[in-house]
């Protein structure tokens, strides 16, 4: 199920993963860039760092495109 979230919008991923702990990392180019378009899931995986707090899912996100600021 987690692998099925690749390239979906982040709001859809949050809805599909409701009830789980999420850790977000936004991937962006180095420098001054502005994200354009939708924020999408690039990678999703279960993390062992959740502990007793519940199942933790690591999400790496990125925008459809970037433009120089």
C-alpha positions as CSV (number, residue, x, y, z in Angstrom):
1,X,0.0,0.0,0.0
2,X,2.8,2.5,0.9
3,X,4.4,1.9,-2.5
4,X,1.1,2.9,-4.2
5,X,1.5,6.5,-3.0
6,X,4.3,7.4,-5.4
7,X,3.5,10.6,-7.4
8,X,0.2,11.2,-5.7
9,X,-0.5,14.6,-4.2
10,X,0.5,15.1,-0.6
11,X,-3.1,15.7,0.5
12,X,-4.2,12.4,-1.0
13,X,-1.2,10.6,0.7
14,X,-2.1,12.2,4.1
15,X,-5.7,11.0,3.7
16,X,-4.6,7.5,2.8
17,X,-2.2,7.4,5.8
18,X,-4.5,9.0,8.3
19,X,-4.0,7.5,11.8
20,X,-0.2,7.0,11.2
21,X,2.6,9.3,12.2
22,X,4.1,11.1,9.2
23,X,7.6,12.6,8.8
24,X,7.9,15.0,5.8
25,X,11.1,15.8,3.9
26,X,10.7,18.2,1.0
27,X,13.3,17.7,-1.7
28,X,14.3,20.9,-3.5
29,X,17.2,22.2,-5.6
30,X,20.0,24.0,-3.9
31,X,19.6,27.8,-4.0
32,X,16.7,30.1,-4.3
33,X,13.9,28.2,-6.0
34,X,10.1,28.4,-5.8
35,X,8.1,25.2,-6.1
36,X,5.4,25.2,-8.8
37,X,2.5,22.9,-9.3
38,X,1.5,20.2,-6.8
39,X,3.5,18.8,-3.9
40,X,3.8,15.1,-4.7
41,X,5.2,12.0,-2.9
42,X,8.5,10.9,-4.4
43,X,9.2,8.2,-1.9
44,X,7.3,6.6,0.9
45,X,8.5,4.0,3.4
46,X,7.9,2.6,6.8
47,X,10.4,3.7,9.4
48,X,11.5,1.8,12.4
49,X,11.8,5.0,14.5
50,X,8.1,5.1,15.3
51,X,8.5,3.1,18.6
52,X,5.6,3.0,20.9
53,X,4.1,6.2,19.4
54,X,2.8,4.2,16.4
55,X,3.7,3.4,12.9
56,X,5.9,6.1,11.4
57,X,5.9,6.7,7.6
58,X,8.7,8.7,6.0
59,X,7.5,10.8,3.0
60,X,9.9,12.5,0.6
61,X,8.0,15.2,-1.3
62,X,8.8,17.4,-4.3
63,X,7.0,19.9,-6.5
64,X,6.1,19.3,-10.1
65,X,8.5,22.0,-11.2
66,X,10.8,24.7,-9.8
67,X,11.6,28.2,-11.0
68,X,14.4,30.5,-10.0
69,X,13.4,33.1,-7.4
